[in-house]
């Protein structure tokens, strides 16, 4: 089973405004994407959720369309490149009122040769195994970078030991102040499975 | 107040309700003079279990709350007479809209429709969403769905989703759109549930009752293959 990708929600009831997910299953490679389009400061909740929904829906459709144009036998490198290209050519509506400045994207791509992880806008990343989440990279690793449309193609982290990785978890960078010290576990390792799933919007 | 005087007051109240009169004047008088005696007569262990007495008590609630904690007061008033339970709950919700104890009290009074009275009372309060969450976590689906239908507000559906009640949320989405076709309730539910929304949205389709609501739902299901496919199939039959 190819690992999934999940993003941490905000610490509030309506935690997943502007979040999106999609999967693309090619003949050779499978791609899981989790994203978030920020809409800036919008005081009215209804207006904020409408704007976030519209942007996330447009971005999801644009990424899906782009990936459908990839060759069916594309390998994981091609799929990732296609994803980033699709992000950059997505319509303006896909980037929300901030023009993409708050966009976060986490991609996990798998083929027979291995598992790669690439992202924009993450402050933390974990590999989720049966025993729970474990940090994927140290603070300062290039996988952890500012949100927003990338000026160059983001680098790819190839997992050394992908066996047993059920998912890659990421925290959007605006949540850094809520996660404690950068070299800590973000408070996730003590969470029971159900609470962890809820924080990442993982539903049955 | 002496024990004898209290006993005489209780007898006077008992006689009034036996004669079919609400002892309003007596309770008003006690409210101005001795709130402890008022509480003893109205909700004490030997209080007359009568809807007439409870109705009169609802007119002196501020004085009763001086003598006894609201949670215990309203629980006791609810227990005293079945006929006036709804009035007591309404008064409690209006006077203490954010109290945690309203959730179990609602359950006791409204049964499976718990939350309807409370949420109506707090509809214009900033804590409406938080109250919806409390009822959703208590499993009060029917009350939340009824509230969504009555008010056309997105919070009941969103909080049912947050509590993990996918089918309740789906039904509340549809009832909300029936009342308010322009509502962004699906966006609210998505923000509460998370982005893996297709299975929940697919469940909304089974709750549709008319073509107008299906038309209101349709734009929100664009890009959701399972839910959108189901809706396309069902719309032809509506």
Interface residues (C-beta under 8 A of the other chain):
Chain A: X9 X13 X14 X15 X16 X17 X19 X20 X21 X34 X46 X49 X50 X52 X53 X56 X57 X60 X61 X64 X200 X201 X202 X203
Chain B: X129 X130 X133 X154 X158 X159 X162 X164 X166 X184 X186 X187 X188 X190 X191 X192 X193 X194 X195 X196 X199 X200 X222 X223
